[in-house]
Amino acid sequence: MKPAPFTYYAPRTIEEVIERLGAVAGDDGRILAGGQSLVPAMAFRLARPAHLIDINGVVALDRLEVERDTLAVGALVRHAAFHRPVVEGPLGNLLSEMARHIAHYPIRLRGTFCGSLANADPASEWCLAAVVLDAQLVIASSRGERRLAARDFFKGIMTTALQEDELLTAARLPMLAGDIRAGFVEFSRRAGDYALAMTLASYRITDGLIAAPRIGIGGAEALPRRIPEAEALLAGQPPSNELFRAAAEAAAIAIDPLEDIQADADYRRDLVRAVTRRALEQAAR
């Protein structure tokens, strides 16, 4: 198959991108960054955008830098940028660990961090990271710039709060304190496949007790989210295998699991139970 006809634009500045998005709003305009999801969908005519706005020539969007206490990830930063830690400490190590689970090497060379967020696939590692780490998403349009918490950005399967005339220009991830412990575990049937369930867990140990616990689940529900029921069990308790199993059970009970050809609800609950326990144990090492 070949894509349906479309009009192609190659702006060079963010202002030009925003102007073009405004001009085609309501007429199915789409942004092309990495294109690792969009281009195959167009080839099979599952997506038929009338206008394709290629932002790869916008140099200002290709930036990855620390600004005060946040890591700013521009819209053209590729997955492969995270193969090695981009910053020292827990955040750099965590992002590097998560990156190796994303598809395959050629896809990581072209696909982008922000493109993954905008696509909002439930199985996206970066969507889960953004929610659990309380990322702020920077969104631009002709009306100006707004910032939105990642937890408010995702609305459902491949559905976000982005308007037709808006561009996701960057994601800002808070730096993690040096004493934060983090673990990430996902399950897929084969390396590079979409995750059927994954857990990102983090916490610190203060006076022998767990403090500031965060547990986020992805791949198992329609959108990534934190699980407060599991976090409440962990807070203020000494880490132990029994505690981790109890928190994993709470996470499995709390989810509203997807059901598809890959897994039914009971199987996804079992997966969440397993990956949550393992993520918590990984963080404890």
KACOR-V732389 format. One record per helix or strand. SS is the DSSP state (hx for helix, st for strand). FROM is the first residue (numbers start at 1). LEN is the number of residues. If there is no record, write none. Layout:
ss=SS from=FROM len=LEN
ss=SS from=FROM len=LEN
//
This chain:
ss=st from=7 len=3
ss=hx from=14 len=11
ss=st from=29 len=4
ss=hx from=38 len=6
ss=st from=51 len=4
ss=hx from=59 len=3
ss=st from=64 len=4
ss=st from=70 len=5
ss=st from=78 len=1
ss=hx from=79 len=4
ss=hx from=90 len=10
ss=hx from=105 len=6
ss=st from=112 len=1
ss=hx from=113 len=7
ss=hx from=125 len=8
ss=st from=136 len=6
ss=st from=144 len=6
ss=hx from=150 len=4
ss=st from=154 len=3
ss=st from=159 len=2
ss=st from=167 len=8
ss=st from=181 len=7
ss=st from=197 len=10
ss=st from=209 len=10
ss=st from=225 len=2
ss=hx from=228 len=7
ss=hx from=241 len=14
ss=hx from=265 len=20
//
